[in-house]
Structure formats: structure tokens, C-alpha cells
Amino acid sequence: MNILITGSAGFIGFHLAKNLLKKKQNNVFGIDNFNNYYSKKIKKKRNSILLKEKNFFFYKINLSKRKRIENIFKKNKFDIIFHLAGQPGVLYSFKNPKSYKINNLLATKHLCEVAAKNKVKKFIFGSSSSVYGDQKKFPISENSKKKPINYYAKTKYQCEKIVKKNFSSKEFSYQIFRFFTVYGSFGRPDMFIHKLLNSIKKNKLISLHNHGKNYRDFTYIDDVVNVLVKSVNKNFQNDILNICKSKPIKNNKLIKIISNLYGKKAKLNLIGKVKGEMLVTHGCNRLLKKNMKHKKFTSIEKGLKQTIKDFKKYNM
Ligand SMILES: NC(=O)c1ccc[n+]([C@@H]2O[C@H](COP(=O)([O-])OP(=O)(O)OC[C@H]3O[C@@H](n4cnc5c(N)ncnc54)[C@H](O)[C@@H]3O)[C@@H](O)[C@H]2O)c1
């Protein structure tokens, strides 16, 4: 099977590619432009691990350039696409909205149109829990009202619509997954867990938003990858599914667990609420469990233990 993964040098794309490459009948094609939103060193390290496999093929291209995508589709025929490339980050969307327009909206539009024109049957898109915004009722189910409160979330919701528009007809199928705060080895340095690990390592102060009272539905990367891999052989009914553990943790509690496992305390700078940030993310995973038969989620202790072990081993 020929599988295309966009954002293959990114956190989730890398772990997904690594898993799919284990099956030697799979050819995995990765696309990434190694953008500099966070350290290119990590992206290059992830890519170098993937390039060790004979069945991995990599294209360094920018998905906002339509011609470059068309050239790749001329050379290869893909059975399925995982679209995980994009501009993530909630707070950065206030600083650099243009990057979200280009790397989320434009990139997704180009990829979807070229893929549909080339009759790729299955399209899987990595969306975000942020499309729900601040909710009052928990856990948040897939049909809860969407109230995106920052530009990142708005573009992700718009991308979902682009995917639906291109892959809703009978000859195609799509699957949209809304990820909830994914963490694990080689995690993103702009996200809380790796930010905290880096600050502990360097004895630096870390700002703790909302005095550590935000809740996040931390979901371990292996659980996410497990679901994504299962979706390769599944017949979709054009679904939207949350991927979440559905057990949110207060950041203050998370810091205690991490400090204990690391063996060193974090230096915290307590600050108030931050504009555009959700106070609680707590997804419902009932549909996910039913449709994808993923019943057991990794405990936060086990997931963090592995994350910290690899953080110390690889120094990233
Ligand atoms: N990690 C999470 O907790 C989380 C939560 C919700 C949603 N998501 C979504 O899942 C997807 C993957 O997230 P991630 O954590 O792996 O992010 P990531 O930033 O680590 O990976 C994204 C990759 O896409 C690449 N990229 C960006 N724009 C590109 C372009 N125009 N052309 C080619 N490559 C481009 C980047 O270089 C990067 O390597 C993203 O779309 C993100 O919005 C992630």
C-alpha cells in the first residue's frame, strides 16, 4: 500500500510513519518543509530516523506550492493520505496569522484538490480539539457546537470543511480526527510538557498560565498512532472522531508528576489567564472506542515515564 503522510517530520506524522514502516508491504511517502516554527534540529532528527527505512521516501516541499504537489502526484499513486502538516499553536496565531492562512488553509486546499483530481480514495485529516473553544458541558462530544476562539482553531475548522467539500462524493471517503493535547517522545518543544522538561533541564523559569488551573485532556502518542494505523484498513463513513483519553488533568498536578519522575523541581512563574486559551479540554471518546475499537488508553504515569526517558536519552 502507498501511504502519503504530510508533516512527516512533525511530532505526530513522525510517530505514525515509524509505525507504518514496520509493515514492509507499506511504502510510506513523507512530505515536510522543515519550517522554523520550532527547532529544525528535532524535525531533521525525526526525518533521519525515518530515512533509515528502505520503504520510506521523502519530499521536502511546501504544500502551499500547488505545482510541487502536482509533480509528486505525477510520479506516485497513493492509496491513502494522512494530512498532518500544518501550522499549530494557539498563542502564535495572534502573532503570525499569515502562517495559518498559508500552511493550514492554502496548503489543505491545494492538497485536497490535487488528491481528489488524482482519485485518491481515502483522506484522513488531523484536526484539533480547539475547534470546540470554551464549552460549558463536558465531556465534549463531536456534535457539540463549534466555538473557535483563536485564529488557529478557526483555520482548523475551515480545513475540515475543505476536506468534506472535496471528499464527500461516493467515489471518495474521509475521516477527520480531532486530537486533544498529544504528548510523547520527540514531542513538540512549544507544547507544555516539553517546555516544562526543557525548563527543568536548564533551571529556567516557566510561565504557568491561569496559575496552573487549566485542565488538559493529555493523550499519549501511542494511543493516537494506534487509532490512525487502524484507520488504514477501515471503511470510513465520512466520520469525525475525537481522539482523547477523556481524563483531563490539572496542570498543577501534571507538574508534580513530572517533577517526581524527572527527579528535579520546576521553577514556576505563576501568571493569570491568557487570551485565546481554553481553560478546560475534556473530550468524549465514546464514539472513538466504539468505531475504532480502541478501548485502553495509556496511563499518564506510563506515558510520561517513557517521554522523560527519551527526553534525557536524545536530549530533545
Ligand atoms: N500535537 C497535538 O497535540 C495536536 C493537537 C491538535 C491538533 N494537532 C494537529 O495535528 C497536526 C500535527 O501536529 P504536530 O503536533 O505533529 O505538529 P508539528 O508542528 O510537529 O508537525 C507539523 C509538520 O508540518 C510541517 N509543515 C507545516 N507547514 C507545512 C507546509 N506548508 N508544507 C509542508 N510541511 C509543512 C512542519 O514543518 C511540521 O514538521 C497539525 O495539523 C496540528 O494542528 C496536533
The ligand as a Tripos MOL2 file, in Angstrom:
@<TRIPOS>MOLECULE
LIG
   44    48     1     0     0
SMALL
NO_CHARGES

@<TRIPOS>ATOM
      1 N1          0.1880   17.7230   18.8770 N.am      1 LIG1
      2 C1         -1.0500   17.9720   19.3050 C.2       1 LIG1
      3 O1         -1.3540   17.8670   20.4910 O.2       1 LIG1
      4 C2         -2.1260   18.3940   18.3370 C.ar      1 LIG1
      5 C3         -3.3960   18.6880   18.8610 C.ar      1 LIG1
      6 C4         -4.4120   19.0600   17.9940 C.ar      1 LIG1
      7 C5         -4.1760   19.1100   16.6330 C.ar      1 LIG1
      8 N2         -2.9410   18.8480   16.1380 N.ar      1 LIG1
      9 C6         -2.7610   18.9280   14.6740 C.3       1 LIG1
     10 O2         -2.1070   17.7680   14.2170 O.3       1 LIG1
     11 C7         -1.2070   18.0620   13.1650 C.3       1 LIG1
     12 C8          0.1750   17.5470   13.5320 C.3       1 LIG1
     13 O3          0.5890   18.1560   14.7360 O.3       1 LIG1
     14 P1          2.0540   18.0160   15.3110 P.3       1 LIG1
     15 O4          1.9620   18.1720   16.7750 O.co2     1 LIG1
     16 O5          2.7190   16.8380   14.7270 O.co2     1 LIG1
     17 O6          2.7090   19.3550   14.7140 O.3       1 LIG1
     18 P2          4.1830   19.6030   14.1220 P.3       1 LIG1
     19 O7          4.3510   21.0740   14.0030 O.co2     1 LIG1
     20 O8          5.1760   18.8570   14.9380 O.co2     1 LIG1
     21 O9          4.0980   18.9490   12.6810 O.3       1 LIG1
     22 C9          3.6300   19.6160   11.5460 C.3       1 LIG1
     23 C10         4.6750   19.4990   10.4460 C.3       1 LIG1
     24 O10         4.1420   20.1000    9.2650 O.3       1 LIG1
     25 C11         5.1980   20.7720    8.5950 C.3       1 LIG1
     26 N3          4.5910   21.8170    7.7500 N.ar      1 LIG1
     27 C12         3.9430   22.9370    8.1620 C.ar      1 LIG1
     28 N4          3.5320   23.6580    7.1190 N.ar      1 LIG1
     29 C13         3.9180   22.9680    6.0010 C.ar      1 LIG1
     30 C14         3.7900   23.2230    4.5960 C.ar      1 LIG1
     31 N5          3.1790   24.3230    4.1350 N.pl3     1 LIG1
     32 N6          4.3090   22.3150    3.7320 N.ar      1 LIG1
     33 C15         4.9270   21.1960    4.1870 C.ar      1 LIG1
     34 N7          5.0900   20.9240    5.5050 N.ar      1 LIG1
     35 C16         4.5840   21.8040    6.4000 C.ar      1 LIG1
     36 C17         6.0850   21.3270    9.6940 C.3       1 LIG1
     37 O11         7.4120   21.5550    9.2780 O.3       1 LIG1
     38 C18         5.9910   20.2250   10.7640 C.3       1 LIG1
     39 O12         7.0850   19.3370   10.6960 O.3       1 LIG1
     40 C19        -1.2210   19.5910   12.9940 C.3       1 LIG1
     41 O13        -2.0170   19.8900   11.8820 O.3       1 LIG1
     42 C20        -1.8850   20.1050   14.2730 C.3       1 LIG1
     43 O14        -2.6550   21.2540   14.0180 O.3       1 LIG1
     44 C21        -1.9100   18.4890   16.9680 C.ar      1 LIG1
@<TRIPOS>BOND
     1     1     2 1
     2     2     3 2
     3     2     4 1
     4     4     5 ar
     5     4    44 ar
     6     5     6 ar
     7     6     7 ar
     8     7     8 ar
     9     8     9 1
    10     8    44 ar
    11     9    10 1
    12     9    42 1
    13    10    11 1
    14    11    12 1
    15    11    40 1
    16    12    13 1
    17    13    14 1
    18    14    15 2
    19    14    16 1
    20    14    17 1
    21    17    18 1
    22    18    19 2
    23    18    20 1
    24    18    21 1
    25    21    22 1
    26    22    23 1
    27    23    24 1
    28    23    38 1
    29    24    25 1
    30    25    26 1
    31    25    36 1
    32    26    27 ar
    33    26    35 ar
    34    27    28 ar
    35    28    29 ar
    36    29    30 ar
    37    29    35 ar
    38    30    31 1
    39    30    32 ar
    40    32    33 ar
    41    33    34 ar
    42    34    35 ar
    43    36    37 1
    44    36    38 1
    45    38    39 1
    46    40    41 1
    47    40    42 1
    48    42    43 1
@<TRIPOS>SUBSTRUCTURE
     1 LIG1         1 GROUP 0 **** ****
